[in-house]
Amino acid sequence: MSALRVVLLGTSFARNVHAPGFSQHPGFEVVALAGSDADRTRKIAGDLGIAGAYGDWREALAREKPDVVAIATPVYLHHPMMLAALEGGAHVLCEKPTAMDRHQAAEMRDAAARAGKVSGINHEFRFLPARAAAVQMVREGAIGRPRRGDILGRYPMWARPESRGMTWLSDAARGGGILGALGSHHTDCLRTFFGEPRSVLASVRVDQPRRGPVTPGGESGVATADDAFTLTYTFDGGATAGVDCSACVPYRWERFEVHGEDATLRWDDEGWTLWRIVNGREPERVDIPERLKPARRDGEPALVAPFRVMVARLHAAITRGEALEPSFAVDAVAVQSALDAARASSASGARASVERP
């Protein structure tokens, strides 16, 4: 079988993670890159050895007629891009957060089902070895009945106004905010341990609204998209979880804990070391099976290794009909629905039910 032809939409995360991930799989051929700045896109495509470069994503889809479209653009573009890709006959891998809201996400899911195409949502953090091993251990009963999860996230994105300029990530109208960018991953993480969230009490806020300029004459402005959030989820099975994240601090650190009746599992943002903790004993480092450790290559961004797992799963789903995980059908709409509920809770000041279309 000839390699599946891929068009990448986006020139930032797509350049750093999607391009190497797809290019390193023998079943895919990256044939084009599309971005909003034609000159910049041509430069990046040339550096990556990608033949096609477009300043208009619709033109890229029309001319290249790809087998697969990978979407890594500002969130407000996900919905029209995915619908157009499906209409053109392509399978789709979309970055998170899925869309501007759960209704768009459901339309994207349903359009893929009608077209009979594979549709994946890129929650590649699932394939970091510590998290993958923790999921396996919980399912095997290694901590007893899981009852509580806690995630703490600290990110130095806007510790000072000049830390980062005004971009779409600070613009609510374009789908910015760390609730979508990082809360989507954390919500997906908790679902793998506790099932679907039933309700949420949330504070979603802008703690440091000034943005830029990073350089003299650079873009500056006032953020309308969140840079901090605090969530308390209740899950269908009765478990609870807390997530507290801020992107206005001067350092980066994440901590993940899953508590059961008998023990706790803990890992950090590096994602390669897992600890099992029992009351009254020293924390025990878990020996993670080699099959759960994606291969890492010197000099590549840390997320390329888990993304290669996502790419391999996408290829198996397209060529062999294997079930894709994570997928639009099971995961994308569920996570987006939880994020919508968090925003509704924050706006009302009360706990909100998670409504899944």
Secondary structure, DSSP 8 states (H G I E B T S, - for coil): ---EEEEEE-SSHIIIIIHHHHHTSTTEEEEEEE-S-HHHHHHHHHHHT-SEEES-HHHHHHHH--SEEEE-S-GGGHHHHHHHHHHTT-EEEE-SS--SSHHHHHHHHHHHHHHT--EEE--GGGGSHHHHHHHHHHHTTTTSSEEEEEEEEE--SSSSGGGS---GGG-GGGT-SHIIIIIHHHHHHHHHHH-SEEEEEEEEE-S--EE--SSTT---EE--S-SEEEEEEEETTS-EEEEEEESSSSS-EEEEEEEESS-EEEEETT-S-EEEE-TTS--EE----GGGS----TTS-TTHHHHHHHHHHHHHHHHH----SSBIIIIIHHHHHHHHHHHHHHHHTS-EE----
